[in-house]
Amino acid sequence: MFKLKVFLVLVVINVTAFAQEPLNHQKKTYLAPDGKLYIQKELPVYIWMSTLPDDKAEKYRLFSEETYKYSNPMYFDTEGYNTVRSPSAVDTSSRKVIYPLHDIIFEVYADSKAPITKIDFGEAVLFEEDGKQHVGTGTIVALSAKDKLSGVEDIYFSIDGSAFKPYTDPIPIQEEKEYDLKYYSVDNVGNVEKIQRRILVFDKTSPVSRLEIDKDRYENIISRRSKIVINSDDKGTGTKSIYYTIDEGNEKQYKTPILAAYLSQDNHVITYYAVDKVGNKEAVQTFEFYVDKTPPTIIEEIMGKSFFSGGKEFSSGKTRLKLTSFDNKAGVKEVRYSVNKGVYELYEKPVFLTQTSGVLQIKSYAVDNVNNRSNSQVANEKTSIPYIDLTGPHLSYAFKGPQFNTRDTVFINSQTQIVLKGNETESGLNRIEYSLSGSNPIEYTEAFNIEKEGYSVVDFTGFDNVDNTSTNSFTIKVDNTGPVISHTFGTSCLRKKEGLEVYPAHVVLFVVATDNVVGFKRMTYALNDGVAKEYTGMIKDLPKGNNRMVIKAYDNLGNSRESEIQFIIE
C-alpha cells in the first residue's frame, strides 16, 4: 500500500518593531500541548506530501493545477478553526472506502488576534484625575493577559521609558513619584498587542488633620456654644473623609462641626483621623476636653461704717461693695456691676459707693473663661446708707504772674506762682497735698514756684473732714529762656579795623529774634548808650565812627535776652 505523508509548511517572516515601542516579535506557528496547530493568520502556507512518517523522509511539495494562483502559497480565510480536507475516507487496514462517505480532515487554527492584557492593583484604592491613576501605600502592580486561540506567550513592560522586558512577578511601587508604565502581550504565534500606557502617581503620605474650637475655649474647656471643627490637608490626592469617635461611641464620618450643646457637661475624649483618596490613613489623633455649661456664682456684700458729727450722720466715704464669685470649672473671667441702673462697670476690687445716697439698687453678673454668664440679679433694696457727704472737695488751680497759653499747653516761668484751691461745702476742707512729676506728696500751704525748665506734672489731692478725696492734675512747661537774637548788615563788610567790621555810610542793619518755645513778642535797641527804642524794622542812618548797639528781645512770658554789636561806619 502506497503511503503519503502530508506536511503543512508554514513560512515565518520577520516583523520589524515600531518606534521605541515593543520588542521584535516574529509571526510563527505553534503546536500546543494538546496537539492543536496554530498559525499566525497572515503567514503563507505551503503543503508538502510524504509516504513515510519520518521527518527525514523524502517529501514533495503539492501544486494545485486547478487553483494554482491561490494555492502556492495559500492563506487561511477564517479566524480560528480551518481544515485541510480529502474526500472519502479509506480504512487504513482494508484500504476500502468507508461508508457512509465522509472527508478526511486536518485541523489548523488561524490566529490574527493579539492578546488582551489587564492591570490589577489588588486591594489598593485607586483615584483617577486628569488621566492619571493615583495609588497609595502597599500598591503592587500585577499584569495578566488572555488570548482566545494560541494562548499568551509573554507579557512585557517598561517603566519610565526603560527598555521593555518580560513580566514575571508583580511590580512593586515604592518611591513617591509619578510613574510612566507601558505594557503589552504577545501570543504564541507572534500577534503583538497594541501598547497600553498608564500614568501612575504613587502617594504614600497620609493627610494631616487639625482640630479647632469655634467660639468659646479656655485651655481644654469649652462651652455649650462651642463647635468642634476638624479640617484636613493632604498634599497628594486630597482628603477623602474624616472620621471621629467621641468617648466610647460609634465611629462617624465628619461632615459638619460637632456641637458641644449636644454633649453632657463632663470630661470627653474625641479621637479623629483622615483618609485620602488613595486610602492613606492618618495616625489617630486625640483631643481631651471638658464641656462647661454652668455659669459662675456671685455673692454681693456691703462693707463699711458711718459716724455722727454735729448731730448729723456722715458716711466715712469708705462704704464699699464687695462681690465674691467662684466657678465650677473654667474659672471666673470677669465680674461686672451696676449701681442704680447705671452702666455696668468691671469689678476688680471692693468699690466705694460714692454715686448716690439713700436706697441703692445693685445689679451684678459674672462671666467665666468660656463665657458662661450668671443671670443679672438685684440686691436687697434695704441697702439704705445715709450718705450725707460722699464727695471730695472741689479742686481748682490758678497762676499769679507770667503765663502764656498755646497749643493746649500752659507756659510759665520761674517768677510765676502756682495757687491750688479746694472747696468743700459739706464736711469741710481738711487739706490739699500735691506732688511734682511723681515726687513724694507735699502738703500745700501757700503758692509755690517751679524753677526747673521743662514740663512738670502737678498732681494734687483734696481731703475733706471725713476723708473723702478728690484729685486733679495739670501739666505746665517752665520756660526761663529769652529769644535768640541775630543780625545782618545790608551790605558786605569793607574791611576790618582794630578787630571791628567797617561798613559804608549807606548800610542798613536788620535784627531778628526767635523763640522756639512761647514765641518772640518784642525787641528794643539802644545805640551808643542812648535811650532804648522799639525795633520795628531795619535800622539806617547809622552815625560815622565807632558804634556800640545793645539789643534786647522779649518772649511772650517776658523772658529776655540781650545782645551787643560793635562796628565802624565810614
C-alpha positions as CSV (number, residue, x, y, z in Angstrom):
1,M,0.0,0.0,0.0
2,F,1.4,3.5,-1.0
3,K,1.5,5.8,1.9
4,L,1.5,9.5,1.7
5,K,2.6,11.9,4.4
6,V,1.3,15.4,4.1
7,F,3.4,18.2,5.6
8,L,1.9,21.6,6.2
9,V,4.8,24.0,5.9
10,L,4.5,27.5,7.4
11,V,6.8,30.2,6.3
12,V,7.7,32.7,9.0
13,I,8.5,36.3,8.1
14,N,10.2,38.8,10.5
15,V,8.2,41.8,11.5
16,T,10.2,44.9,12.5
17,A,9.3,46.6,15.8
18,F,7.9,50.1,15.6
19,A,9.4,53.1,17.2
20,Q,10.8,52.6,20.7
21,E,7.9,50.6,21.4
22,P,7.6,46.8,21.5
23,L,10.5,44.3,21.0
24,N,10.9,42.4,17.7
25,H,8.4,39.6,17.8
26,Q,8.1,37.1,14.8
27,K,4.9,35.8,13.4
28,K,5.0,32.0,13.6
29,T,3.3,28.7,14.1
30,Y,2.7,27.0,17.4
31,L,1.9,23.4,18.3
32,A,0.0,23.3,21.6
33,P,0.5,20.6,24.2
34,D,-2.9,19.2,23.3
35,G,-1.7,18.7,19.7
36,K,-3.5,21.6,18.1
37,L,-1.6,23.5,15.5
38,Y,-1.9,27.3,15.5
39,I,-0.7,29.6,12.7
40,Q,-0.5,33.3,12.6
41,K,-3.3,34.1,10.1
42,E,-1.2,36.4,7.9
43,L,1.5,33.8,7.2
44,P,1.6,32.0,3.8
45,V,1.0,28.2,3.8
46,Y,2.7,25.6,1.6
47,I,1.6,21.9,1.6
48,W,4.1,19.0,1.3
49,M,3.4,15.2,1.0
50,S,5.4,12.2,2.0
51,T,4.7,8.4,2.2
52,L,6.7,7.9,5.4
53,P,6.1,9.4,8.9
54,D,9.8,10.0,9.3
55,D,10.7,13.7,9.4
56,K,13.7,13.0,7.2
57,A,11.7,11.0,4.7
58,E,11.5,12.3,1.1
59,K,8.6,14.7,0.7
60,Y,7.1,16.6,-2.2
61,R,5.5,20.0,-2.3
62,L,2.0,19.9,-3.7
63,F,0.9,22.2,-6.5
64,S,-2.7,22.8,-7.4
65,E,-3.5,22.7,-11.1
66,E,-7.0,23.9,-10.8
67,T,-6.4,26.7,-8.3
68,Y,-2.7,27.3,-8.9
69,K,-2.7,31.1,-8.3
70,Y,-4.4,30.7,-4.9
71,S,-2.5,27.8,-3.5
72,N,1.2,28.5,-3.8
73,P,1.2,29.8,-1.2
74,M,-2.3,29.6,0.2
75,Y,-3.8,31.6,3.2
76,F,-6.4,30.6,5.6
77,D,-9.5,32.7,5.4
78,T,-11.2,32.0,8.7
79,E,-10.2,33.2,12.1
80,G,-9.8,30.2,14.4
81,Y,-10.9,26.8,13.1
82,N,-9.7,25.8,9.5
83,T,-9.4,22.5,7.7
84,V,-7.3,20.7,5.0
85,R,-9.7,18.0,3.5
86,S,-9.5,14.9,1.4
87,P,-12.9,13.3,0.3
88,S,-13.9,9.7,1.0
89,A,-12.1,8.3,4.0
90,V,-10.4,4.9,3.4
91,D,-10.0,2.2,6.0
92,T,-6.2,2.0,6.8
93,S,-6.3,-1.8,7.0
94,S,-8.6,-2.9,4.2
95,R,-7.8,0.2,2.0
96,K,-11.5,0.4,1.2
97,V,-13.7,3.4,1.2
98,I,-15.6,3.9,4.4
99,Y,-19.4,4.2,4.1
100,P,-21.2,6.3,4.6
101,L,-18.8,8.6,2.9
102,H,-17.0,11.3,4.9
103,D,-14.0,13.5,4.4
104,I,-10.6,13.2,6.0
105,I,-10.0,16.4,7.9
106,F,-6.7,18.0,9.0
107,E,-7.5,20.8,11.6
108,V,-5.5,24.0,11.6
109,Y,-6.2,27.1,13.8
110,A,-5.5,30.5,12.2
111,D,-4.9,33.3,14.7
112,S,-4.6,37.0,13.9
113,K,-5.9,38.5,17.2
114,A,-3.5,39.8,19.8
115,P,-3.9,39.0,23.5
116,I,-5.5,41.5,25.9
117,T,-3.6,42.5,29.0
118,K,-5.2,43.7,32.2
119,I,-3.6,45.5,35.1
120,D,-4.6,44.7,38.6
121,F,-3.7,46.7,41.7
122,G,-5.1,44.2,44.2
123,E,-6.8,45.8,47.2
124,A,-5.2,49.2,46.5
125,V,-7.5,52.2,46.4
126,L,-7.4,54.0,43.0
127,F,-8.2,57.6,42.3
128,E,-8.2,58.9,38.7
129,E,-7.7,62.5,37.9
130,D,-6.5,64.2,34.7
131,G,-5.9,60.9,33.0
132,K,-3.6,59.7,35.8
133,Q,-4.2,57.0,38.3
134,H,-3.2,57.8,41.9
135,V,-2.4,54.8,44.1
136,G,-1.4,54.6,47.8
137,T,0.8,52.7,50.1
138,G,1.3,48.9,49.6
139,T,0.4,49.1,45.9
140,I,1.6,46.2,43.8
141,V,1.0,46.3,40.1
142,A,0.1,42.9,38.7
143,L,-0.3,42.2,34.9
144,S,-2.3,39.3,33.4
145,A,-3.2,38.6,29.8
146,K,-5.7,36.3,28.0
147,D,-5.7,35.1,24.4
148,K,-8.7,33.4,22.7
149,L,-6.7,31.0,20.4
150,S,-3.0,30.2,20.6
151,G,-2.6,31.5,24.1
152,V,-0.3,34.0,25.7
153,E,3.4,33.6,25.2
154,D,4.7,36.6,27.3
155,I,3.9,39.9,28.8
156,Y,6.3,42.8,28.5
157,F,6.5,46.1,30.4
158,S,8.6,49.3,30.6
159,I,8.8,51.9,33.4
160,D,9.7,55.5,32.8
161,G,11.0,54.9,29.2
162,S,13.2,51.9,30.0
163,A,13.6,49.0,27.6
164,F,10.8,46.5,27.6
165,K,11.4,43.3,29.5
166,P,9.4,40.2,30.2
167,Y,7.0,40.4,33.1
168,T,7.4,37.7,35.7
169,D,6.3,39.0,39.1
170,P,4.1,41.8,40.3
171,I,5.8,45.2,40.0
172,P,6.4,47.0,43.4
173,I,5.8,50.7,43.6
174,Q,7.9,52.2,46.4
175,E,9.2,55.7,45.6
176,E,6.7,58.5,45.9
177,K,6.6,60.0,42.4
178,E,4.9,59.7,39.0
179,Y,5.5,56.5,37.0
180,D,5.1,56.1,33.3
181,L,4.1,52.4,32.8
182,K,3.8,50.8,29.4
183,Y,2.9,47.1,28.8
184,Y,1.7,44.7,26.1
185,S,1.4,40.9,25.5
186,V,2.4,38.5,22.7
187,D,0.6,35.3,21.9
188,N,2.2,32.0,20.8
189,V,2.0,32.8,17.1
190,G,3.5,36.3,17.4
191,N,0.4,38.5,17.5
192,V,1.5,41.7,19.4
193,E,-0.9,43.6,21.5
194,K,-1.0,47.4,21.0
195,I,1.0,49.1,23.8
196,Q,-1.1,50.1,26.7
197,R,0.0,53.0,28.9
198,R,-0.8,54.1,32.5
199,I,0.5,57.1,34.3
200,L,0.7,56.1,38.0
201,V,1.1,58.6,40.7
202,F,2.3,57.0,43.9
203,D,1.1,58.8,47.1
204,K,2.2,57.3,50.4
205,T,1.8,60.4,52.5
206,S,-1.2,60.5,54.9
207,P,-3.4,63.6,55.4
208,V,-2.8,65.9,58.4
209,S,-5.8,66.9,60.4
210,R,-6.2,69.7,62.8
211,L,-8.9,70.3,65.4
212,E,-10.1,73.8,66.2
213,I,-12.7,75.2,68.6
214,D,-15.1,77.7,67.1
215,K,-16.3,80.2,69.7
216,D,-15.7,79.7,73.5
217,R,-12.5,77.9,74.6
218,Y,-10.2,78.2,77.6
219,E,-7.4,75.8,77.6
220,N,-9.2,72.5,77.0
221,I,-12.5,73.7,78.4
222,I,-15.4,74.7,76.0
223,S,-18.9,75.9,76.5
224,R,-22.3,74.8,75.1
225,R,-21.9,77.4,72.4
226,S,-18.7,75.9,71.1
227,K,-18.3,73.9,67.9
228,I,-15.6,71.4,67.3
229,V,-14.2,71.9,63.8
230,I,-11.9,69.4,62.1
231,N,-10.0,70.3,58.9
232,S,-7.6,68.2,57.0
233,D,-4.9,68.9,54.4
234,D,-3.3,66.4,52.0
235,K,-0.5,67.4,49.7
236,G,-1.2,64.4,47.3
237,T,-4.6,63.3,46.1
238,G,-6.5,65.3,48.7
239,T,-8.6,64.3,51.7
240,K,-11.5,62.0,51.0
241,S,-13.0,61.6,54.5
242,I,-12.5,62.5,58.2
243,Y,-13.7,60.1,60.9
244,Y,-14.2,60.7,64.6
245,T,-15.3,59.0,67.8
246,I,-16.4,60.7,71.0
247,D,-15.8,58.8,74.2
248,E,-16.9,55.1,73.7
249,G,-19.4,55.9,70.9
250,N,-19.5,54.7,67.4
251,E,-17.2,56.0,64.7
252,K,-18.8,58.6,62.5
253,Q,-17.8,60.4,59.4
254,Y,-17.2,64.1,60.0
255,K,-19.3,66.3,57.8
256,T,-20.3,69.3,59.8
257,P,-19.0,70.9,63.0
258,I,-19.7,69.0,66.2
259,L,-22.0,71.0,68.5
260,A,-21.0,70.9,72.2
261,A,-24.6,71.7,73.1
262,Y,-25.4,68.0,72.5
263,L,-22.7,66.8,74.8
264,S,-23.1,66.4,78.5
265,Q,-21.3,68.6,81.0
266,D,-18.3,66.4,81.7
267,N,-14.9,65.3,80.5
268,H,-14.8,63.9,77.0
269,V,-12.3,62.4,74.6
270,I,-12.5,62.8,70.8
271,T,-10.3,60.7,68.5
272,Y,-10.1,61.5,64.8
273,Y,-8.2,60.8,61.7
274,A,-8.4,61.5,57.9
275,V,-8.1,59.2,54.9
276,D,-7.0,60.5,51.5
277,K,-8.4,59.4,48.1
278,V,-6.0,56.5,47.7
279,G,-6.6,55.1,51.2
280,N,-3.6,56.6,53.1
281,K,-4.8,56.8,56.7
282,E,-3.6,59.3,59.2
283,A,-2.5,58.2,62.6
284,V,-5.3,58.6,65.1
285,Q,-5.2,61.9,67.0
286,T,-6.8,62.6,70.4
287,F,-8.2,65.7,72.0
288,E,-9.4,65.6,75.6
289,F,-11.8,68.4,76.7
290,Y,-14.4,69.4,79.2
291,V,-17.8,70.8,78.4
292,D,-18.7,73.5,80.9
293,K,-22.3,74.7,80.8
294,T,-22.5,76.2,84.3
295,P,-22.2,79.9,84.9
296,P,-20.3,81.3,87.9
297,T,-21.9,82.0,91.2
298,I,-21.7,85.6,92.6
299,I,-22.3,86.9,96.1
300,E,-22.8,90.6,96.9
301,E,-21.8,92.2,100.2
302,I,-21.9,95.8,101.5
303,M,-18.8,96.7,103.6
304,G,-18.1,99.9,105.6
305,K,-19.3,102.1,108.5
306,S,-20.6,105.6,109.2
307,F,-20.3,108.2,112.1
308,F,-22.1,111.2,113.7
309,S,-20.9,114.7,113.8
310,G,-22.7,117.8,114.8
311,G,-26.0,115.9,115.1
312,K,-25.7,114.6,111.6
313,E,-24.7,111.1,110.3
314,F,-21.9,111.3,107.8
315,S,-20.7,108.4,105.7
316,S,-17.0,107.9,106.1
317,G,-16.7,107.6,102.3
318,K,-15.3,104.1,102.9
319,T,-18.5,102.2,102.3
320,R,-17.8,99.6,99.6
321,L,-19.5,97.0,97.5
322,K,-17.7,93.6,97.6
323,L,-18.5,91.0,95.0
324,T,-17.3,87.4,95.5
325,S,-17.6,84.9,92.7
326,F,-16.5,81.4,92.0
327,D,-16.9,78.9,89.2
328,N,-17.2,75.2,88.9
329,K,-14.5,74.6,86.2
330,A,-13.3,77.2,83.7
331,G,-12.7,79.9,86.4
332,V,-14.1,83.4,86.6
333,K,-13.0,85.8,83.8
334,E,-14.7,89.0,84.9
335,V,-17.4,90.4,87.2
336,R,-19.4,93.5,86.4
337,Y,-21.8,95.6,88.4
338,S,-24.3,98.4,88.1
339,V,-25.5,100.8,90.7
340,N,-28.9,102.4,90.4
341,K,-29.3,101.4,86.7
342,G,-26.0,102.9,85.7
343,V,-23.6,101.4,83.1
344,Y,-22.1,98.1,84.1
345,E,-18.6,98.5,85.3
346,L,-15.8,96.0,85.5
347,Y,-15.3,94.8,89.1
348,E,-11.7,94.4,90.2
349,K,-11.7,95.1,93.9
350,P,-14.3,96.4,96.5
351,V,-16.0,99.5,95.1
352,F,-16.6,102.7,97.1
353,L,-20.3,103.5,96.8
354,T,-20.0,107.2,96.2
355,Q,-22.5,107.7,93.5
356,T,-25.6,108.4,95.5
357,S,-27.3,108.4,98.8
358,G,-30.4,106.6,100.1
359,V,-31.7,103.3,98.7
360,L,-29.2,101.5,96.4
361,Q,-30.1,99.1,93.7
362,I,-27.2,96.9,92.8
363,K,-27.0,94.5,89.9
364,S,-24.1,92.3,89.1
365,Y,-23.1,89.3,86.9
366,A,-20.1,87.1,86.5
367,V,-18.6,85.5,83.3
368,D,-16.4,82.5,83.3
369,N,-13.5,81.9,80.9
370,V,-15.8,80.1,78.4
371,N,-18.3,83.0,78.6
372,N,-21.0,81.3,80.7
373,R,-22.7,84.2,82.3
374,S,-24.7,84.3,85.6
375,N,-28.1,85.9,85.5
376,S,-28.2,89.5,86.5
377,Q,-29.6,89.8,90.0
378,V,-30.8,92.6,92.2
379,A,-29.5,93.2,95.7
380,N,-31.9,93.8,98.6
381,E,-33.3,97.3,98.3
382,K,-32.9,97.5,102.0
383,T,-29.4,98.8,101.4
384,S,-30.1,102.3,102.6
385,I,-27.0,104.2,103.6
386,P,-27.1,107.7,105.0
387,Y,-24.6,109.2,102.5
388,I,-24.6,112.8,103.7
389,D,-21.1,113.6,102.4
390,L,-19.9,111.3,99.7
391,T,-17.9,113.6,97.5
392,G,-14.5,115.0,97.9
393,P,-13.6,118.7,97.8
394,H,-14.0,120.7,94.5
395,L,-10.4,121.4,93.3
396,S,-9.0,124.1,91.1
397,Y,-5.8,125.9,90.4
398,A,-4.6,129.4,89.2
399,F,-1.4,131.2,88.2
400,K,-0.1,134.5,89.5
401,G,2.5,136.1,87.3
402,P,3.7,135.5,83.8
403,Q,1.7,132.8,81.8
404,F,1.1,132.0,78.2
405,N,-1.3,129.5,76.7
406,T,-0.7,128.0,73.2
407,R,-1.3,124.6,71.6
408,D,-3.2,123.3,74.7
409,T,-0.1,124.0,76.9
410,V,0.3,126.5,79.7
411,F,3.8,128.1,79.8
412,I,5.1,129.8,82.9
413,N,8.5,130.9,84.2
414,S,10.2,130.8,87.5
415,Q,8.5,134.0,88.6
416,T,5.0,132.5,88.2
417,Q,3.3,131.4,91.4
418,I,1.0,128.4,91.3
419,V,-2.1,128.6,93.5
420,L,-4.1,125.4,94.5
421,K,-7.6,125.8,95.7
422,G,-10.2,123.5,97.4
423,N,-13.8,124.0,98.3
424,E,-16.0,121.6,100.4
425,T,-19.5,122.7,101.4
426,E,-20.5,119.8,103.5
427,S,-18.0,118.4,106.0
428,G,-15.4,121.0,105.1
429,L,-11.9,121.0,103.5
430,N,-9.2,119.4,105.6
431,R,-6.1,119.8,103.5
432,I,-4.5,119.6,100.0
433,E,-1.5,117.6,99.1
434,Y,0.5,117.9,95.8
435,S,3.4,116.3,94.0
436,L,5.6,117.4,91.1
437,S,6.2,114.9,88.4
438,G,5.8,111.9,90.6
439,S,7.6,113.2,93.7
440,N,6.5,112.4,97.2
441,P,3.3,114.3,98.2
442,I,3.8,117.7,99.9
443,E,1.1,119.4,102.0
444,Y,0.1,122.6,100.3
445,T,0.3,125.7,102.5
446,E,1.0,128.6,100.1
447,A,1.6,129.4,96.4
448,F,4.8,128.0,95.1
449,N,7.2,128.5,92.1
450,I,8.9,126.0,89.9
451,E,12.5,126.9,88.9
452,K,13.4,123.9,86.7
453,E,12.8,124.4,83.0
454,G,10.8,121.9,81.1
455,Y,7.5,120.0,81.6
456,S,6.1,119.4,85.0
457,V,3.0,117.5,86.1
458,V,1.3,118.8,89.1
459,D,-1.0,116.1,90.8
460,F,-2.9,117.3,93.8
461,T,-5.5,115.7,96.1
462,G,-8.0,117.4,98.4
463,F,-9.2,115.7,101.6
464,D,-12.4,116.7,103.4
465,N,-13.1,116.1,107.1
466,V,-14.4,112.6,106.5
467,D,-11.5,111.6,104.3
468,N,-13.5,111.8,101.0
469,T,-11.0,112.8,98.4
470,S,-10.8,114.4,95.0
471,T,-7.9,114.6,92.7
472,N,-6.8,116.9,89.9
473,S,-3.8,117.1,87.7
474,F,-2.4,119.6,85.2
475,T,0.7,119.9,83.1
476,I,2.8,123.0,82.6
477,K,6.0,123.9,80.9
478,V,8.5,126.2,82.6
479,D,10.4,128.5,80.2
480,N,13.1,130.9,81.7
481,T,15.0,131.5,78.4
482,G,14.6,134.6,76.3
483,P,14.7,134.7,72.5
484,V,17.8,134.1,70.4
485,I,19.0,137.3,68.6
486,S,20.7,137.5,65.3
487,H,21.6,140.5,63.0
488,T,22.6,141.1,59.4
489,F,24.0,144.1,57.6
490,G,22.6,145.1,54.3
491,T,26.0,145.3,52.6
492,S,29.2,143.4,52.8
493,C,31.9,144.4,55.2
494,L,34.5,146.7,53.6
495,R,37.3,145.6,55.8
496,K,38.3,145.1,59.4
497,K,39.9,147.8,61.6
498,E,41.2,147.1,65.1
499,G,39.1,143.9,65.1
500,L,35.9,145.6,64.1
501,E,34.0,145.3,60.8
502,V,33.8,148.5,58.7
503,Y,30.7,149.3,56.7
504,P,29.8,152.2,54.3
505,A,27.6,155.1,55.4
506,H,24.5,153.9,53.5
507,V,24.5,150.5,55.2
508,V,21.3,149.3,56.9
509,L,21.0,146.8,59.8
510,F,18.4,144.1,60.2
511,V,17.8,142.4,63.5
512,V,15.9,139.1,64.1
513,A,14.8,137.4,67.3
514,T,13.3,133.9,67.5
515,D,11.9,131.9,70.4
516,N,11.0,128.2,69.8
517,V,9.0,127.8,73.0
518,V,6.5,130.6,73.6
519,G,7.4,132.8,70.6
520,F,9.0,136.2,70.2
521,K,7.0,139.3,71.4
522,R,9.1,142.5,71.0
523,M,12.6,143.9,70.7
524,T,14.4,147.2,71.7
525,Y,17.8,148.6,70.7
526,A,20.0,151.3,72.2
527,L,22.8,152.9,70.2
528,N,25.9,154.2,72.0
529,D,24.3,154.2,75.5
530,G,21.3,156.2,74.1
531,V,17.7,155.7,75.0
532,A,16.3,152.2,74.1
533,K,13.9,152.3,71.1
534,E,11.4,149.7,69.9
535,Y,12.7,147.8,66.9
536,T,10.1,147.9,64.1
537,G,12.1,147.3,61.0
538,M,15.6,148.0,59.6
539,I,17.9,150.4,61.3
540,K,19.5,153.0,59.0
541,D,21.3,156.4,59.1
542,L,23.9,155.0,61.4
543,P,26.5,157.6,62.7
544,K,30.0,157.6,61.4
545,G,32.7,156.3,63.6
546,N,32.8,153.5,66.2
547,N,29.4,152.3,67.2
548,R,28.1,150.1,70.0
549,M,24.5,148.8,69.9
550,V,22.7,146.9,72.7
551,I,19.7,144.8,71.5
552,K,17.2,143.3,73.9
553,A,14.4,140.8,72.9
554,Y,11.4,139.6,75.0
555,D,9.3,136.5,74.6
556,N,5.6,136.1,75.4
557,L,6.4,135.2,79.0
558,G,8.6,138.3,79.5
559,N,11.8,136.3,79.4
560,S,14.5,138.5,77.8
561,R,17.9,138.1,76.2
562,E,20.5,140.9,75.4
563,S,23.0,141.1,72.6
564,E,25.7,143.7,71.9
565,I,27.1,144.6,68.4
566,Q,30.2,146.8,67.8
567,F,31.1,148.1,64.3
568,I,32.5,151.1,62.4
569,I,30.7,153.4,59.8
570,E,32.9,155.3,57.4
